Amino acid sequence: MKVLVVDDELPIVEAVSYNLKKEGYEVLTAGDAEQCLEVARRDAPDLVLLDVMLPSASGFDVCRMLRKQSNIPIIMLTARADETDRVVGLELGADDYVTKPFNMRELMARVKSVLRRTTAQDVHLLAQTPIQSGNLLIDPARYEVRVNDRVVPMSPKEFELLRFLVTHPGQVFTRQVLLDRVWGAEAYVEERTVDVHVRWLREKIEANPSQPTRLVTIRGVGYKFNE
C-alpha cells in the first residue's frame, strides 16, 4: 500500500518514511500543498499523512481539496494540541488526528488502524455491488438473481456458487475447490453436490440447459463461467 507523507520538515519526513518502509509500505512524499495535490492525483496513494502547517496553504485547506477529489483516508499531523484544530480537521473529513511530537509506534498503529478500517469498508461495499454479465444480474444486497430482468429463485448455496463463478470469469475450478470456497473447507459434502448445483443453476440461467454456454464443464477438471 502507498502512503503519502506531506510535511515541510525534512527530519520528520525522513523519520516517518523510514518507519513506514519498515512496515512494508511504499512511501510518497510532498513538501507543500501543490505537490501534495499533484502526487495524490498522479499516484493515488492509499492514505495521506498531512501536516497542518504547510508553507503555501494550511493542511485544512489541502484536506478540503482532497475531499473534493476522493475519499482517500487522511491522518492530520500538527504541533498544536488545540482541540479546536482537531475538531476542524475531523469535520473537514480527516480520519484521524495526531499531535506532534508523536510516538512513532503509535503513529504506525494509527496508520494500520485507518487502513484496516477503510479496507474493510471497501470490501463490504464491493461485496454489496451488483454484478452484471449479459442478461444476468446478481444483486448481493438483495440476495437476488435476475435473468432478463426477471427474478430467478435461488437457494443460498446456488446463489453463492453462482456468485463465486461469475466473479471469476474464465477461470476453471475443480469440484474440491468449489466445495472449499462455497460450502467451506470443514464441511463434509460429496463432490457430486457441486454437479447437482451446477445442473440446477443451468436450468435457471441457461437458454438451453442441455447445451450450456455459460456454466461450462471442463472435462476431467471442473467448471468455469463464460461471460
PyMOL commands that place a pseudoatom at each C-alpha (Angstrom):
pseudoatom trace, name=CA, resn=MET, resi=1, chain=A, elem=C, hetatm=0, pos=[0.000, 0.000, 0.000]
pseudoatom trace, name=CA, resn=LYS, resi=2, chain=A, elem=C, hetatm=0, pos=[1.140, 3.566, -0.714]
pseudoatom trace, name=CA, resn=VAL, resi=3, chain=A, elem=C, hetatm=0, pos=[1.290, 6.273, 1.957]
pseudoatom trace, name=CA, resn=LEU, resi=4, chain=A, elem=C, hetatm=0, pos=[1.825, 9.928, 1.054]
pseudoatom trace, name=CA, resn=VAL, resi=5, chain=A, elem=C, hetatm=0, pos=[3.712, 11.909, 3.732]
pseudoatom trace, name=CA, resn=VAL, resi=6, chain=A, elem=C, hetatm=0, pos=[3.097, 15.663, 3.450]
pseudoatom trace, name=CA, resn=ASP, resi=7, chain=A, elem=C, hetatm=0, pos=[5.329, 17.844, 5.652]
pseudoatom trace, name=CA, resn=ASP, resi=8, chain=A, elem=C, hetatm=0, pos=[7.843, 20.649, 5.054]
pseudoatom trace, name=CA, resn=GLU, resi=9, chain=A, elem=C, hetatm=0, pos=[10.107, 19.489, 7.921]
pseudoatom trace, name=CA, resn=LEU, resi=10, chain=A, elem=C, hetatm=0, pos=[12.619, 17.122, 6.315]
pseudoatom trace, name=CA, resn=PRO, resi=11, chain=A, elem=C, hetatm=0, pos=[13.657, 15.305, 9.540]
pseudoatom trace, name=CA, resn=ILE, resi=12, chain=A, elem=C, hetatm=0, pos=[10.015, 14.381, 10.191]
pseudoatom trace, name=CA, resn=VAL, resi=13, chain=A, elem=C, hetatm=0, pos=[9.505, 13.230, 6.600]
pseudoatom trace, name=CA, resn=GLU, resi=14, chain=A, elem=C, hetatm=0, pos=[12.639, 11.066, 6.773]
pseudoatom trace, name=CA, resn=ALA, resi=15, chain=A, elem=C, hetatm=0, pos=[11.779, 9.535, 10.154]
pseudoatom trace, name=CA, resn=VAL, resi=16, chain=A, elem=C, hetatm=0, pos=[8.175, 8.776, 9.229]
pseudoatom trace, name=CA, resn=SER, resi=17, chain=A, elem=C, hetatm=0, pos=[9.176, 7.452, 5.802]
pseudoatom trace, name=CA, resn=TYR, resi=18, chain=A, elem=C, hetatm=0, pos=[11.792, 5.157, 7.338]
pseudoatom trace, name=CA, resn=ASN, resi=19, chain=A, elem=C, hetatm=0, pos=[9.302, 3.632, 9.767]
pseudoatom trace, name=CA, resn=LEU, resi=20, chain=A, elem=C, hetatm=0, pos=[6.592, 3.255, 7.108]
pseudoatom trace, name=CA, resn=LYS, resi=21, chain=A, elem=C, hetatm=0, pos=[9.031, 1.414, 4.844]
pseudoatom trace, name=CA, resn=LYS, resi=22, chain=A, elem=C, hetatm=0, pos=[9.969, -0.881, 7.741]
pseudoatom trace, name=CA, resn=GLU, resi=23, chain=A, elem=C, hetatm=0, pos=[6.266, -1.752, 7.999]
pseudoatom trace, name=CA, resn=GLY, resi=24, chain=A, elem=C, hetatm=0, pos=[6.196, -2.640, 4.308]
pseudoatom trace, name=CA, resn=TYR, resi=25, chain=A, elem=C, hetatm=0, pos=[4.513, 0.462, 2.883]
pseudoatom trace, name=CA, resn=GLU, resi=26, chain=A, elem=C, hetatm=0, pos=[5.534, 2.256, -0.293]
pseudoatom trace, name=CA, resn=VAL, resi=27, chain=A, elem=C, hetatm=0, pos=[6.203, 5.892, 0.604]
pseudoatom trace, name=CA, resn=LEU, resi=28, chain=A, elem=C, hetatm=0, pos=[5.488, 9.037, -1.403]
pseudoatom trace, name=CA, resn=THR, resi=29, chain=A, elem=C, hetatm=0, pos=[6.434, 12.499, -0.135]
pseudoatom trace, name=CA, resn=ALA, resi=30, chain=A, elem=C, hetatm=0, pos=[5.435, 16.119, -0.686]
pseudoatom trace, name=CA, resn=GLY, resi=31, chain=A, elem=C, hetatm=0, pos=[6.598, 19.342, 0.964]
pseudoatom trace, name=CA, resn=ASP, resi=32, chain=A, elem=C, hetatm=0, pos=[3.720, 21.685, 0.177]
pseudoatom trace, name=CA, resn=ALA, resi=33, chain=A, elem=C, hetatm=0, pos=[0.070, 21.823, -0.838]
pseudoatom trace, name=CA, resn=GLU, resi=34, chain=A, elem=C, hetatm=0, pos=[0.627, 21.919, -4.592]
pseudoatom trace, name=CA, resn=GLN, resi=35, chain=A, elem=C, hetatm=0, pos=[2.970, 18.939, -4.506]
pseudoatom trace, name=CA, resn=CYS, resi=36, chain=A, elem=C, hetatm=0, pos=[0.553, 17.008, -2.308]
pseudoatom trace, name=CA, resn=LEU, resi=37, chain=A, elem=C, hetatm=0, pos=[-2.381, 17.504, -4.651]
pseudoatom trace, name=CA, resn=GLU, resi=38, chain=A, elem=C, hetatm=0, pos=[-0.286, 16.614, -7.683]
pseudoatom trace, name=CA, resn=VAL, resi=39, chain=A, elem=C, hetatm=0, pos=[1.130, 13.426, -6.151]
pseudoatom trace, name=CA, resn=ALA, resi=40, chain=A, elem=C, hetatm=0, pos=[-2.308, 12.397, -4.847]
pseudoatom trace, name=CA, resn=ARG, resi=41, chain=A, elem=C, hetatm=0, pos=[-3.820, 12.885, -8.305]
pseudoatom trace, name=CA, resn=ARG, resi=42, chain=A, elem=C, hetatm=0, pos=[-1.000, 11.133, -10.148]
pseudoatom trace, name=CA, resn=ASP, resi=43, chain=A, elem=C, hetatm=0, pos=[-0.124, 8.229, -7.843]
pseudoatom trace, name=CA, resn=ALA, resi=44, chain=A, elem=C, hetatm=0, pos=[-3.402, 7.555, -5.982]
pseudoatom trace, name=CA, resn=PRO, resi=45, chain=A, elem=C, hetatm=0, pos=[-1.982, 6.767, -2.517]
pseudoatom trace, name=CA, resn=ASP, resi=46, chain=A, elem=C, hetatm=0, pos=[-3.963, 4.621, -0.087]
pseudoatom trace, name=CA, resn=LEU, resi=47, chain=A, elem=C, hetatm=0, pos=[-3.515, 7.086, 2.789]
pseudoatom trace, name=CA, resn=VAL, resi=48, chain=A, elem=C, hetatm=0, pos=[-2.208, 10.634, 3.367]
pseudoatom trace, name=CA, resn=LEU, resi=49, chain=A, elem=C, hetatm=0, pos=[-0.303, 11.793, 6.456]
pseudoatom trace, name=CA, resn=LEU, resi=50, chain=A, elem=C, hetatm=0, pos=[-0.946, 15.526, 6.223]
pseudoatom trace, name=CA, resn=ASP, resi=51, chain=A, elem=C, hetatm=0, pos=[0.767, 18.236, 8.271]
pseudoatom trace, name=CA, resn=VAL, resi=52, chain=A, elem=C, hetatm=0, pos=[-1.489, 21.144, 9.244]
pseudoatom trace, name=CA, resn=MET, resi=53, chain=A, elem=C, hetatm=0, pos=[1.239, 23.803, 8.924]
pseudoatom trace, name=CA, resn=LEU, resi=54, chain=A, elem=C, hetatm=0, pos=[2.407, 23.886, 5.311]
pseudoatom trace, name=CA, resn=PRO, resi=55, chain=A, elem=C, hetatm=0, pos=[4.241, 26.787, 3.645]
pseudoatom trace, name=CA, resn=SER, resi=56, chain=A, elem=C, hetatm=0, pos=[1.823, 27.506, 0.788]
pseudoatom trace, name=CA, resn=ALA, resi=57, chain=A, elem=C, hetatm=0, pos=[-1.559, 26.568, 2.274]
pseudoatom trace, name=CA, resn=SER, resi=58, chain=A, elem=C, hetatm=0, pos=[-2.848, 25.073, 5.504]
pseudoatom trace, name=CA, resn=GLY, resi=59, chain=A, elem=C, hetatm=0, pos=[-3.339, 21.356, 5.834]
pseudoatom trace, name=CA, resn=PHE, resi=60, chain=A, elem=C, hetatm=0, pos=[-7.008, 22.093, 6.462]
pseudoatom trace, name=CA, resn=ASP, resi=61, chain=A, elem=C, hetatm=0, pos=[-7.292, 23.656, 3.001]
pseudoatom trace, name=CA, resn=VAL, resi=62, chain=A, elem=C, hetatm=0, pos=[-5.473, 20.692, 1.469]
pseudoatom trace, name=CA, resn=CYS, resi=63, chain=A, elem=C, hetatm=0, pos=[-7.762, 18.279, 3.315]
pseudoatom trace, name=CA, resn=ARG, resi=64, chain=A, elem=C, hetatm=0, pos=[-10.785, 20.113, 1.947]
pseudoatom trace, name=CA, resn=MET, resi=65, chain=A, elem=C, hetatm=0, pos=[-9.395, 19.947, -1.606]
pseudoatom trace, name=CA, resn=LEU, resi=66, chain=A, elem=C, hetatm=0, pos=[-8.503, 16.266, -1.312]
pseudoatom trace, name=CA, resn=ARG, resi=67, chain=A, elem=C, hetatm=0, pos=[-12.004, 15.507, -0.094]
pseudoatom trace, name=CA, resn=LYS, resi=68, chain=A, elem=C, hetatm=0, pos=[-13.425, 17.106, -3.240]
pseudoatom trace, name=CA, resn=GLN, resi=69, chain=A, elem=C, hetatm=0, pos=[-11.357, 14.664, -5.339]
pseudoatom trace, name=CA, resn=SER, resi=70, chain=A, elem=C, hetatm=0, pos=[-11.718, 11.393, -3.425]
pseudoatom trace, name=CA, resn=ASN, resi=71, chain=A, elem=C, hetatm=0, pos=[-12.433, 9.566, -0.168]
pseudoatom trace, name=CA, resn=ILE, resi=72, chain=A, elem=C, hetatm=0, pos=[-8.755, 8.802, 0.434]
pseudoatom trace, name=CA, resn=PRO, resi=73, chain=A, elem=C, hetatm=0, pos=[-8.036, 8.274, 4.170]
pseudoatom trace, name=CA, resn=ILE, resi=74, chain=A, elem=C, hetatm=0, pos=[-6.295, 11.264, 5.806]
pseudoatom trace, name=CA, resn=ILE, resi=75, chain=A, elem=C, hetatm=0, pos=[-4.455, 11.490, 9.120]
pseudoatom trace, name=CA, resn=MET, resi=76, chain=A, elem=C, hetatm=0, pos=[-3.719, 15.077, 10.143]
pseudoatom trace, name=CA, resn=LEU, resi=77, chain=A, elem=C, hetatm=0, pos=[-0.387, 15.898, 11.857]
pseudoatom trace, name=CA, resn=THR, resi=78, chain=A, elem=C, hetatm=0, pos=[0.024, 19.071, 13.909]
pseudoatom trace, name=CA, resn=ALA, resi=79, chain=A, elem=C, hetatm=0, pos=[2.256, 20.667, 16.536]
pseudoatom trace, name=CA, resn=ARG, resi=80, chain=A, elem=C, hetatm=0, pos=[-0.795, 22.312, 18.090]
pseudoatom trace, name=CA, resn=ALA, resi=81, chain=A, elem=C, hetatm=0, pos=[-2.760, 20.423, 20.729]
pseudoatom trace, name=CA, resn=ASP, resi=82, chain=A, elem=C, hetatm=0, pos=[-5.706, 22.805, 20.447]
pseudoatom trace, name=CA, resn=GLU, resi=83, chain=A, elem=C, hetatm=0, pos=[-8.937, 20.815, 20.496]
pseudoatom trace, name=CA, resn=THR, resi=84, chain=A, elem=C, hetatm=0, pos=[-10.442, 23.280, 18.008]
pseudoatom trace, name=CA, resn=ASP, resi=85, chain=A, elem=C, hetatm=0, pos=[-7.892, 22.222, 15.378]
pseudoatom trace, name=CA, resn=ARG, resi=86, chain=A, elem=C, hetatm=0, pos=[-8.785, 18.576, 15.963]
pseudoatom trace, name=CA, resn=VAL, resi=87, chain=A, elem=C, hetatm=0, pos=[-12.496, 19.263, 15.567]
pseudoatom trace, name=CA, resn=VAL, resi=88, chain=A, elem=C, hetatm=0, pos=[-11.937, 21.325, 12.400]
pseudoatom trace, name=CA, resn=GLY, resi=89, chain=A, elem=C, hetatm=0, pos=[-9.794, 18.599, 10.848]
pseudoatom trace, name=CA, resn=LEU, resi=90, chain=A, elem=C, hetatm=0, pos=[-12.313, 15.867, 11.597]
pseudoatom trace, name=CA, resn=GLU, resi=91, chain=A, elem=C, hetatm=0, pos=[-15.214, 17.990, 10.344]
pseudoatom trace, name=CA, resn=LEU, resi=92, chain=A, elem=C, hetatm=0, pos=[-13.358, 18.515, 7.059]
pseudoatom trace, name=CA, resn=GLY, resi=93, chain=A, elem=C, hetatm=0, pos=[-13.209, 14.764, 6.611]
pseudoatom trace, name=CA, resn=ALA, resi=94, chain=A, elem=C, hetatm=0, pos=[-9.919, 13.702, 8.219]
pseudoatom trace, name=CA, resn=ASP, resi=95, chain=A, elem=C, hetatm=0, pos=[-9.992, 10.141, 9.542]
pseudoatom trace, name=CA, resn=ASP, resi=96, chain=A, elem=C, hetatm=0, pos=[-7.630, 10.720, 12.472]
pseudoatom trace, name=CA, resn=TYR, resi=97, chain=A, elem=C, hetatm=0, pos=[-5.540, 13.433, 14.129]
pseudoatom trace, name=CA, resn=VAL, resi=98, chain=A, elem=C, hetatm=0, pos=[-2.059, 13.072, 15.697]
pseudoatom trace, name=CA, resn=THR, resi=99, chain=A, elem=C, hetatm=0, pos=[-0.291, 15.761, 17.727]
pseudoatom trace, name=CA, resn=LYS, resi=100, chain=A, elem=C, hetatm=0, pos=[3.452, 16.399, 17.394]
pseudoatom trace, name=CA, resn=PRO, resi=101, chain=A, elem=C, hetatm=0, pos=[5.752, 15.285, 18.886]
pseudoatom trace, name=CA, resn=PHE, resi=102, chain=A, elem=C, hetatm=0, pos=[4.226, 11.856, 18.408]
pseudoatom trace, name=CA, resn=ASN, resi=103, chain=A, elem=C, hetatm=0, pos=[5.343, 8.389, 19.368]
pseudoatom trace, name=CA, resn=MET, resi=104, chain=A, elem=C, hetatm=0, pos=[6.353, 6.628, 16.149]
pseudoatom trace, name=CA, resn=ARG, resi=105, chain=A, elem=C, hetatm=0, pos=[4.885, 3.285, 17.241]
pseudoatom trace, name=CA, resn=GLU, resi=106, chain=A, elem=C, hetatm=0, pos=[1.576, 4.994, 17.968]
pseudoatom trace, name=CA, resn=LEU, resi=107, chain=A, elem=C, hetatm=0, pos=[1.600, 6.695, 14.561]
pseudoatom trace, name=CA, resn=MET, resi=108, chain=A, elem=C, hetatm=0, pos=[2.271, 3.365, 12.819]
pseudoatom trace, name=CA, resn=ALA, resi=109, chain=A, elem=C, hetatm=0, pos=[-0.573, 1.800, 14.809]
pseudoatom trace, name=CA, resn=ARG, resi=110, chain=A, elem=C, hetatm=0, pos=[-2.907, 4.599, 13.727]
pseudoatom trace, name=CA, resn=VAL, resi=111, chain=A, elem=C, hetatm=0, pos=[-1.884, 4.169, 10.102]
pseudoatom trace, name=CA, resn=LYS, resi=112, chain=A, elem=C, hetatm=0, pos=[-2.647, 0.447, 10.286]
pseudoatom trace, name=CA, resn=SER, resi=113, chain=A, elem=C, hetatm=0, pos=[-5.954, 1.077, 12.054]
pseudoatom trace, name=CA, resn=VAL, resi=114, chain=A, elem=C, hetatm=0, pos=[-7.196, 3.614, 9.493]
pseudoatom trace, name=CA, resn=LEU, resi=115, chain=A, elem=C, hetatm=0, pos=[-6.123, 1.435, 6.546]
pseudoatom trace, name=CA, resn=ARG, resi=116, chain=A, elem=C, hetatm=0, pos=[-7.682, -1.665, 8.092]
pseudoatom trace, name=CA, resn=ARG, resi=117, chain=A, elem=C, hetatm=0, pos=[-10.952, 0.153, 8.718]
pseudoatom trace, name=CA, resn=THR, resi=118, chain=A, elem=C, hetatm=0, pos=[-11.013, 1.663, 5.227]
pseudoatom trace, name=CA, resn=THR, resi=119, chain=A, elem=C, hetatm=0, pos=[-10.170, -1.660, 3.568]
pseudoatom trace, name=CA, resn=ALA, resi=120, chain=A, elem=C, hetatm=0, pos=[-12.944, -3.391, 5.490]
pseudoatom trace, name=CA, resn=GLN, resi=121, chain=A, elem=C, hetatm=0, pos=[-15.426, -0.734, 4.355]
pseudoatom trace, name=CA, resn=ASP, resi=122, chain=A, elem=C, hetatm=0, pos=[-14.276, -1.083, 0.736]
pseudoatom trace, name=CA, resn=VAL, resi=123, chain=A, elem=C, hetatm=0, pos=[-14.584, -4.859, 0.872]
pseudoatom trace, name=CA, resn=HIS, resi=124, chain=A, elem=C, hetatm=0, pos=[-18.078, -4.569, 2.338]
pseudoatom trace, name=CA, resn=LEU, resi=125, chain=A, elem=C, hetatm=0, pos=[-19.164, -2.103, -0.364]
pseudoatom trace, name=CA, resn=LEU, resi=126, chain=A, elem=C, hetatm=0, pos=[-17.627, -4.270, -3.078]
pseudoatom trace, name=CA, resn=ALA, resi=127, chain=A, elem=C, hetatm=0, pos=[-19.397, -7.316, -1.689]
pseudoatom trace, name=CA, resn=GLN, resi=128, chain=A, elem=C, hetatm=0, pos=[-22.713, -5.454, -1.960]
pseudoatom trace, name=CA, resn=THR, resi=129, chain=A, elem=C, hetatm=0, pos=[-22.150, -4.173, -5.513]
pseudoatom trace, name=CA, resn=PRO, resi=130, chain=A, elem=C, hetatm=0, pos=[-24.444, -5.734, -8.173]
pseudoatom trace, name=CA, resn=ILE, resi=131, chain=A, elem=C, hetatm=0, pos=[-22.660, -7.961, -10.694]
pseudoatom trace, name=CA, resn=GLN, resi=132, chain=A, elem=C, hetatm=0, pos=[-23.799, -7.775, -14.326]
pseudoatom trace, name=CA, resn=SER, resi=133, chain=A, elem=C, hetatm=0, pos=[-22.926, -10.300, -17.031]
pseudoatom trace, name=CA, resn=GLY, resi=134, chain=A, elem=C, hetatm=0, pos=[-25.013, -10.005, -20.158]
pseudoatom trace, name=CA, resn=ASN, resi=135, chain=A, elem=C, hetatm=0, pos=[-28.649, -10.650, -19.262]
pseudoatom trace, name=CA, resn=LEU, resi=136, chain=A, elem=C, hetatm=0, pos=[-27.615, -11.974, -15.836]
pseudoatom trace, name=CA, resn=LEU, resi=137, chain=A, elem=C, hetatm=0, pos=[-27.659, -9.687, -12.781]
pseudoatom trace, name=CA, resn=ILE, resi=138, chain=A, elem=C, hetatm=0, pos=[-26.572, -10.773, -9.313]
pseudoatom trace, name=CA, resn=ASP, resi=139, chain=A, elem=C, hetatm=0, pos=[-27.581, -8.372, -6.537]
pseudoatom trace, name=CA, resn=PRO, resi=140, chain=A, elem=C, hetatm=0, pos=[-25.804, -9.374, -3.279]
pseudoatom trace, name=CA, resn=ALA, resi=141, chain=A, elem=C, hetatm=0, pos=[-27.515, -6.644, -1.224]
pseudoatom trace, name=CA, resn=ARG, resi=142, chain=A, elem=C, hetatm=0, pos=[-30.918, -8.147, -2.062]
pseudoatom trace, name=CA, resn=TYR, resi=143, chain=A, elem=C, hetatm=0, pos=[-29.592, -11.709, -2.340]
pseudoatom trace, name=CA, resn=GLU, resi=144, chain=A, elem=C, hetatm=0, pos=[-31.333, -11.793, -5.685]
pseudoatom trace, name=CA, resn=VAL, resi=145, chain=A, elem=C, hetatm=0, pos=[-30.577, -13.093, -9.196]
pseudoatom trace, name=CA, resn=ARG, resi=146, chain=A, elem=C, hetatm=0, pos=[-32.268, -11.749, -12.320]
pseudoatom trace, name=CA, resn=VAL, resi=147, chain=A, elem=C, hetatm=0, pos=[-32.217, -13.132, -15.843]
pseudoatom trace, name=CA, resn=ASN, resi=148, chain=A, elem=C, hetatm=0, pos=[-33.663, -10.819, -18.498]
pseudoatom trace, name=CA, resn=ASP, resi=149, chain=A, elem=C, hetatm=0, pos=[-34.808, -8.622, -15.596]
pseudoatom trace, name=CA, resn=ARG, resi=150, chain=A, elem=C, hetatm=0, pos=[-36.854, -11.481, -14.147]
pseudoatom trace, name=CA, resn=VAL, resi=151, chain=A, elem=C, hetatm=0, pos=[-36.146, -12.665, -10.614]
pseudoatom trace, name=CA, resn=VAL, resi=152, chain=A, elem=C, hetatm=0, pos=[-34.956, -16.277, -10.555]
pseudoatom trace, name=CA, resn=PRO, resi=153, chain=A, elem=C, hetatm=0, pos=[-35.434, -18.123, -7.237]
pseudoatom trace, name=CA, resn=MET, resi=154, chain=A, elem=C, hetatm=0, pos=[-32.163, -19.403, -5.786]
pseudoatom trace, name=CA, resn=SER, resi=155, chain=A, elem=C, hetatm=0, pos=[-31.218, -21.438, -2.742]
pseudoatom trace, name=CA, resn=PRO, resi=156, chain=A, elem=C, hetatm=0, pos=[-28.405, -19.884, -0.628]
pseudoatom trace, name=CA, resn=LYS, resi=157, chain=A, elem=C, hetatm=0, pos=[-25.810, -22.351, -1.953]
pseudoatom trace, name=CA, resn=GLU, resi=158, chain=A, elem=C, hetatm=0, pos=[-26.931, -21.876, -5.562]
pseudoatom trace, name=CA, resn=PHE, resi=159, chain=A, elem=C, hetatm=0, pos=[-26.580, -18.121, -5.086]
pseudoatom trace, name=CA, resn=GLU, resi=160, chain=A, elem=C, hetatm=0, pos=[-23.112, -18.365, -3.531]
pseudoatom trace, name=CA, resn=LEU, resi=161, chain=A, elem=C, hetatm=0, pos=[-21.861, -20.834, -6.132]
pseudoatom trace, name=CA, resn=LEU, resi=162, chain=A, elem=C, hetatm=0, pos=[-23.106, -18.679, -8.988]
pseudoatom trace, name=CA, resn=ARG, resi=163, chain=A, elem=C, hetatm=0, pos=[-21.678, -15.502, -7.453]
pseudoatom trace, name=CA, resn=PHE, resi=164, chain=A, elem=C, hetatm=0, pos=[-18.284, -17.137, -6.949]
pseudoatom trace, name=CA, resn=LEU, resi=165, chain=A, elem=C, hetatm=0, pos=[-18.089, -18.397, -10.546]
pseudoatom trace, name=CA, resn=VAL, resi=166, chain=A, elem=C, hetatm=0, pos=[-19.372, -15.149, -12.078]
pseudoatom trace, name=CA, resn=THR, resi=167, chain=A, elem=C, hetatm=0, pos=[-16.801, -13.081, -10.151]
pseudoatom trace, name=CA, resn=HIS, resi=168, chain=A, elem=C, hetatm=0, pos=[-14.025, -15.294, -11.592]
pseudoatom trace, name=CA, resn=PRO, resi=169, chain=A, elem=C, hetatm=0, pos=[-14.984, -15.427, -15.287]
pseudoatom trace, name=CA, resn=GLY, resi=170, chain=A, elem=C, hetatm=0, pos=[-12.972, -17.772, -17.466]
pseudoatom trace, name=CA, resn=GLN, resi=171, chain=A, elem=C, hetatm=0, pos=[-11.220, -19.455, -14.539]
pseudoatom trace, name=CA, resn=VAL, resi=172, chain=A, elem=C, hetatm=0, pos=[-11.561, -23.220, -14.184]
pseudoatom trace, name=CA, resn=PHE, resi=173, chain=A, elem=C, hetatm=0, pos=[-12.241, -24.584, -10.695]
pseudoatom trace, name=CA, resn=THR, resi=174, chain=A, elem=C, hetatm=0, pos=[-12.163, -28.186, -9.553]
pseudoatom trace, name=CA, resn=ARG, resi=175, chain=A, elem=C, hetatm=0, pos=[-15.098, -29.554, -7.611]
pseudoatom trace, name=CA, resn=GLN, resi=176, chain=A, elem=C, hetatm=0, pos=[-12.986, -29.687, -4.453]
pseudoatom trace, name=CA, resn=VAL, resi=177, chain=A, elem=C, hetatm=0, pos=[-12.029, -26.013, -4.729]
pseudoatom trace, name=CA, resn=LEU, resi=178, chain=A, elem=C, hetatm=0, pos=[-15.675, -25.067, -5.234]
pseudoatom trace, name=CA, resn=LEU, resi=179, chain=A, elem=C, hetatm=0, pos=[-16.640, -27.119, -2.191]
pseudoatom trace, name=CA, resn=ASP, resi=180, chain=A, elem=C, hetatm=0, pos=[-13.984, -25.350, -0.119]
pseudoatom trace, name=CA, resn=ARG, resi=181, chain=A, elem=C, hetatm=0, pos=[-14.911, -21.855, -1.319]
pseudoatom trace, name=CA, resn=VAL, resi=182, chain=A, elem=C, hetatm=0, pos=[-18.714, -22.185, -1.235]
pseudoatom trace, name=CA, resn=TRP, resi=183, chain=A, elem=C, hetatm=0, pos=[-19.521, -24.899, 1.303]
pseudoatom trace, name=CA, resn=GLY, resi=184, chain=A, elem=C, hetatm=0, pos=[-16.455, -24.343, 3.488]
pseudoatom trace, name=CA, resn=ALA, resi=185, chain=A, elem=C, hetatm=0, pos=[-13.285, -26.365, 3.923]
pseudoatom trace, name=CA, resn=GLU, resi=186, chain=A, elem=C, hetatm=0, pos=[-14.596, -28.038, 7.084]
pseudoatom trace, name=CA, resn=ALA, resi=187, chain=A, elem=C, hetatm=0, pos=[-17.935, -29.070, 5.593]
pseudoatom trace, name=CA, resn=TYR, resi=188, chain=A, elem=C, hetatm=0, pos=[-18.359, -32.768, 4.801]
pseudoatom trace, name=CA, resn=VAL, resi=189, chain=A, elem=C, hetatm=0, pos=[-20.023, -32.672, 1.396]
pseudoatom trace, name=CA, resn=GLU, resi=190, chain=A, elem=C, hetatm=0, pos=[-19.513, -35.025, -1.541]
pseudoatom trace, name=CA, resn=GLU, resi=191, chain=A, elem=C, hetatm=0, pos=[-18.103, -33.627, -4.798]
pseudoatom trace, name=CA, resn=ARG, resi=192, chain=A, elem=C, hetatm=0, pos=[-21.267, -34.781, -6.570]
pseudoatom trace, name=CA, resn=THR, resi=193, chain=A, elem=C, hetatm=0, pos=[-23.079, -31.985, -4.693]
pseudoatom trace, name=CA, resn=VAL, resi=194, chain=A, elem=C, hetatm=0, pos=[-21.306, -29.474, -6.932]
pseudoatom trace, name=CA, resn=ASP, resi=195, chain=A, elem=C, hetatm=0, pos=[-22.521, -31.272, -10.069]
pseudoatom trace, name=CA, resn=VAL, resi=196, chain=A, elem=C, hetatm=0, pos=[-26.095, -31.214, -8.787]
pseudoatom trace, name=CA, resn=HIS, resi=197, chain=A, elem=C, hetatm=0, pos=[-25.993, -27.492, -8.003]
pseudoatom trace, name=CA, resn=VAL, resi=198, chain=A, elem=C, hetatm=0, pos=[-24.442, -26.691, -11.369]
pseudoatom trace, name=CA, resn=ARG, resi=199, chain=A, elem=C, hetatm=0, pos=[-27.245, -28.629, -13.087]
pseudoatom trace, name=CA, resn=TRP, resi=200, chain=A, elem=C, hetatm=0, pos=[-29.851, -26.665, -11.122]
pseudoatom trace, name=CA, resn=LEU, resi=201, chain=A, elem=C, hetatm=0, pos=[-28.167, -23.375, -11.994]
pseudoatom trace, name=CA, resn=ARG, resi=202, chain=A, elem=C, hetatm=0, pos=[-28.067, -24.255, -15.687]
pseudoatom trace, name=CA, resn=GLU, resi=203, chain=A, elem=C, hetatm=0, pos=[-31.797, -24.844, -15.616]
pseudoatom trace, name=CA, resn=LYS, resi=204, chain=A, elem=C, hetatm=0, pos=[-32.259, -21.333, -14.253]
pseudoatom trace, name=CA, resn=ILE, resi=205, chain=A, elem=C, hetatm=0, pos=[-29.780, -19.211, -16.235]
pseudoatom trace, name=CA, resn=GLU, resi=206, chain=A, elem=C, hetatm=0, pos=[-29.006, -21.066, -19.491]
pseudoatom trace, name=CA, resn=ALA, resi=207, chain=A, elem=C, hetatm=0, pos=[-31.080, -20.563, -22.635]
pseudoatom trace, name=CA, resn=ASN, resi=208, chain=A, elem=C, hetatm=0, pos=[-30.597, -24.280, -23.356]
pseudoatom trace, name=CA, resn=PRO, resi=209, chain=A, elem=C, hetatm=0, pos=[-29.589, -26.166, -20.165]
pseudoatom trace, name=CA, resn=SER, resi=210, chain=A, elem=C, hetatm=0, pos=[-28.693, -29.309, -22.128]
pseudoatom trace, name=CA, resn=GLN, resi=211, chain=A, elem=C, hetatm=0, pos=[-26.158, -27.309, -24.166]
pseudoatom trace, name=CA, resn=PRO, resi=212, chain=A, elem=C, hetatm=0, pos=[-24.769, -24.789, -21.659]
pseudoatom trace, name=CA, resn=THR, resi=213, chain=A, elem=C, hetatm=0, pos=[-22.695, -21.868, -22.872]
pseudoatom trace, name=CA, resn=ARG, resi=214, chain=A, elem=C, hetatm=0, pos=[-22.209, -20.044, -19.574]
pseudoatom trace, name=CA, resn=LEU, resi=215, chain=A, elem=C, hetatm=0, pos=[-21.668, -22.674, -16.878]
pseudoatom trace, name=CA, resn=VAL, resi=216, chain=A, elem=C, hetatm=0, pos=[-19.289, -24.883, -18.811]
pseudoatom trace, name=CA, resn=THR, resi=217, chain=A, elem=C, hetatm=0, pos=[-17.850, -28.273, -17.868]
pseudoatom trace, name=CA, resn=ILE, resi=218, chain=A, elem=C, hetatm=0, pos=[-14.122, -28.720, -18.441]
pseudoatom trace, name=CA, resn=ARG, resi=219, chain=A, elem=C, hetatm=0, pos=[-13.890, -32.487, -18.742]
pseudoatom trace, name=CA, resn=GLY, resi=220, chain=A, elem=C, hetatm=0, pos=[-11.652, -34.106, -16.169]
pseudoatom trace, name=CA, resn=VAL, resi=221, chain=A, elem=C, hetatm=0, pos=[-11.120, -30.801, -14.320]
pseudoatom trace, name=CA, resn=GLY, resi=222, chain=A, elem=C, hetatm=0, pos=[-14.225, -28.944, -13.178]
pseudoatom trace, name=CA, resn=TYR, resi=223, chain=A, elem=C, hetatm=0, pos=[-16.298, -25.902, -14.140]
pseudoatom trace, name=CA, resn=LYS, resi=224, chain=A, elem=C, hetatm=0, pos=[-15.936, -22.344, -15.348]
pseudoatom trace, name=CA, resn=PHE, resi=225, chain=A, elem=C, hetatm=0, pos=[-18.223, -19.397, -16.101]
pseudoatom trace, name=CA, resn=ASN, resi=226, chain=A, elem=C, hetatm=0, pos=[-18.156, -17.739, -19.537]
pseudoatom trace, name=CA, resn=GLU, resi=227, chain=A, elem=C, hetatm=0, pos=[-19.182, -14.096, -19.733]
for i in range(1, 227): cmd.bond("trace and resi %d" % i, "trace and resi %d" % (i + 1))
show_as sticks, trace
zoom trace
